[in-house]
């Protein structure tokens, strides 16, 4: 769960503040990578094999049913 992919995406898009980044994924590794990249929001998505409990301790700041729920998370 290294943060390198997220950091590379930030570099390519000119984002310098990880607090401005939202990472969404459906695996433990996705959530851990987002947390290690210090992303401002790390969303565990329940479309994979994990349930809410599966994201505990991964660094996920939110757990959502689907990426369709992201606007609600972003807008608070």
Buried (B, 14 or more C-beta within 10 A) or exposed (E): BEBEEBBEEBEEEEBEEBEEBBBBBBBBEBBBBBBBBBBBBBBBBBEEEBEEEBBEEBBBBBBBEEBEBBEEBEEE
